[in-house]
């Protein structure tokens, strides 16, 4: 059984995923400043929250919780996290959990998220699973395919020498989104572009929403101008938990600027509380990965970005009267 969480589910959510988080299995691991239980409990309140939808499922003493969150593309959805655990207590009519109960709970939750997404007109559902996750096959059975393998690198030492000045580096402006989309197209394999189906909207500057309920972190974006457009893009996320995050994209053949971009970001972050810095890249971004290792970053773990396409995105059709117009 699976359903959207409601007000009366809050005590169980808090008991299972806030007060006691021992034994929690992160099928799709959570990342953020607040615990999943608090986010799910807040989302279950009778307040309209179109951006986040928690689902719960239970079989025997196995309890599962999942959260669906819209992406920057309005017709795409992230399965932000999916967690399961065995509850300590049970009711008089409950049966003991069997070895397959956890798998069934995961299956029910993935099915419910995809069904709910389809009902809302969502085109694609994304999820990031650890490469050692034993439920990869469950996702494949529901039509999810691997887009890319994404290693995450950490640097715990934040002190840096005098950074190299980048005279053409500037803060991103809203009109840069289209040029950043062209940069993405230049440095991303065609198969990945097709799977992600991104538009320039993805690269618009982040606006922080609902910071107290796990909203987007404080973020600043920068671009490096080149002779023919933008050569590099950098985003610095000032997280509210125990780490900061960087995102970097560079034009092929210009990975030599990555160390300078990293130094700039570290100096920028030195104005705030010092925390370890994390950055997630992809296997095909070898130039960035090599530059990160030269800058003192270490690979800590990797995840598979997976996607299931539920439909096809159609562009708005032009009016018939416009199609027949002939320029003077």
Residue pairs with C-beta under 8 A, 6 or more apart in sequence:
1 57
1 58
1 59
1 108
2 55
2 56
2 57
2 64
2 108
2 109
2 111
2 112
3 55
3 56
3 57
3 112
4 53
4 54
4 55
4 56
4 116
5 13
5 40
5 43
5 44
5 54
5 55
5 56
5 65
6 44
7 44
7 45
7 46
9 44
9 56
10 41
10 44
10 45
12 56
12 63
13 37
13 40
13 41
13 44
13 56
13 65
14 37
14 41
15 87
16 37
16 63
16 65
16 85
16 87
17 24
17 35
17 36
17 37
17 40
17 65
17 83
17 85
18 35
18 37
18 38
18 41
20 88
21 35
21 37
21 85
23 85
23 86
24 83
24 84
24 85
25 83
25 84
25 85
25 102
26 81
26 82
26 83
26 130
27 82
27 83
27 84
27 106
27 129
27 133
27 135
28 66
28 79
28 80
28 81
28 82
28 83
28 127
28 128
28 129
29 81
29 128
29 130
29 303
30 36
30 80
30 81
30 83
31 81
32 39
32 214
32 239
32 241
33 214
33 217
33 239
33 240
33 241
34 213
34 214
36 65
36 67
36 81
36 83
37 65
38 214
39 52
39 54
39 67
39 213
39 214
40 54
40 56
40 65
40 67
42 213
43 49
43 52
43 53
43 54
43 67
43 213
44 54
50 70
51 69
51 70
51 209
51 210
52 67
52 68
52 69
52 80
52 214
53 67
53 68
53 69
53 116
54 65
54 66
54 67
54 68
55 65
55 66
55 67
55 68
55 109
55 112
55 113
55 116
56 63
56 64
56 65
56 66
57 63
57 64
57 66
57 105
57 108
57 109
57 112
58 64
58 105
59 97
59 101
59 104
59 105
59 108
60 90
60 94
60 95
60 96
60 97
60 98
60 101
61 86
61 87
61 89
61 90
61 94
61 96
61 97
61 101
62 84
62 85
62 86
62 87
62 97
62 101
62 102
62 105
63 84
63 85
63 86
63 87
63 105
64 82
64 83
64 84
64 105
64 106
64 108
64 109
65 82
65 83
65 84
65 109
66 79
66 81
66 82
66 83
66 109
66 110
66 112
66 113
67 79
67 80
67 81
67 82
68 77
68 78
68 79
68 80
68 113
68 116
68 117
68 125
69 77
69 78
69 80
70 76
70 77
70 78
71 77
71 78
71 126
71 202
72 201
72 202
72 204
73 197
73 198
73 199
73 201
73 202
74 201
75 121
75 122
75 123
75 124
75 313
76 122
76 123
76 124
76 125
76 126
76 197
77 113
77 117
77 122
77 124
77 125
77 126
78 125
78 126
78 127
79 110
79 113
79 125
79 126
79 127
82 106
82 109
82 110
82 127
84 102
84 105
84 106
86 97
86 102
90 96
103 135
103 138
106 135
106 138
107 138
110 138
110 139
110 142
111 142
113 125
114 125
114 142
114 308
114 310
117 125
117 310
118 310
118 311
121 311
122 310
122 311
123 197
123 309
123 310
123 311
123 312
123 313
124 197
124 307
124 308
124 309
124 310
125 144
125 307
125 308
125 310
126 147
126 305
126 306
126 307
127 139
127 144
127 305
127 306
127 307
128 150
128 303
128 304
128 305
128 306
129 135
129 136
129 139
129 303
129 304
129 306
130 301
130 302
130 303
130 304
131 149
131 302
131 303
131 304
133 304
136 304
139 306
139 308
142 308
143 308
143 309
144 306
144 307
144 308
145 195
145 306
145 307
145 308
146 304
146 305
146 306
147 192
147 195
147 196
147 304
147 305
147 306
147 307
148 192
148 282
148 283
148 284
148 304
148 305
149 282
149 283
149 302
149 303
149 304
149 305
150 280
150 281
150 282
150 283
150 302
150 303
150 304
150 305
151 280
151 281
151 282
151 283
151 289
151 299
151 301
151 302
152 278
152 279
152 280
152 299
152 300
152 301
152 302
152 303
153 278
153 279
153 280
153 281
153 289
153 292
153 293
153 297
153 298
153 299
153 300
154 243
154 276
154 277
154 278
154 297
154 298
154 300
155 266
155 276
155 277
155 295
155 296
155 297
155 298
156 276
157 296
158 266
158 269
158 270
158 274
158 275
158 276
158 277
160 263
160 266
160 267
161 263
163 260
163 263
163 264
163 266
163 267
164 259
164 260
164 263
166 224
166 257
166 260
166 261
166 264
168 224
168 225
168 226
168 231
169 222
169 223
169 224
169 225
169 234
169 261
169 264
170 222
170 223
170 225
171 220
171 221
171 222
172 180
172 205
172 221
172 222
172 223
172 233
173 205
174 204
174 205
176 203
176 223
176 230
177 200
177 201
177 203
177 204
178 200
179 223
179 229
179 230
180 200
180 203
180 223
180 230
180 233
180 249
181 198
181 199
181 200
181 202
181 203
182 229
182 230
183 229
183 230
183 231
183 232
183 233
183 249
183 251
184 193
184 198
184 203
184 249
185 193
186 251
186 252
187 249
187 250
187 251
187 252
187 285
188 196
189 284
192 282
192 284
195 307
196 307
197 313
203 233
205 219
205 221
206 216
206 219
206 221
206 235
207 216
208 215
208 216
208 217
208 218
208 219
209 215
209 216
211 217
211 218
211 240
217 237
217 238
217 239
217 240
217 245
218 237
218 238
219 235
219 236
219 237
219 238
220 235
220 236
220 238
220 268
221 233
221 234
221 235
221 236
222 233
222 234
222 235
222 236
222 264
223 230
223 232
223 233
223 234
224 230
224 231
224 232
224 233
224 234
224 257
224 261
225 231
226 251
226 254
230 251
231 250
231 251
231 254
231 257
232 248
232 249
232 250
232 251
232 254
232 257
232 258
232 261
233 247
233 248
233 249
233 250
234 246
234 247
234 248
234 261
234 264
234 265
235 246
235 247
235 248
236 244
236 245
236 246
236 265
236 268
236 269
237 244
237 245
237 246
237 247
238 244
238 269
238 272
239 245
239 275
242 275
242 276
243 275
243 276
243 277
243 278
244 269
244 272
244 275
244 276
244 277
244 278
245 277
245 278
245 279
245 280
246 262
246 265
246 277
246 278
246 279
247 279
247 280
248 258
248 261
248 262
248 279
248 281
248 288
250 257
250 258
250 261
250 287
250 288
252 287
255 287
255 288
255 290
255 291
256 291
258 287
258 288
258 291
258 292
258 295
259 291
259 294
259 295
262 291
262 292
262 295
262 297
263 295
265 277
266 277
269 275
269 277
277 297
279 292
279 297
281 288
281 289
281 292
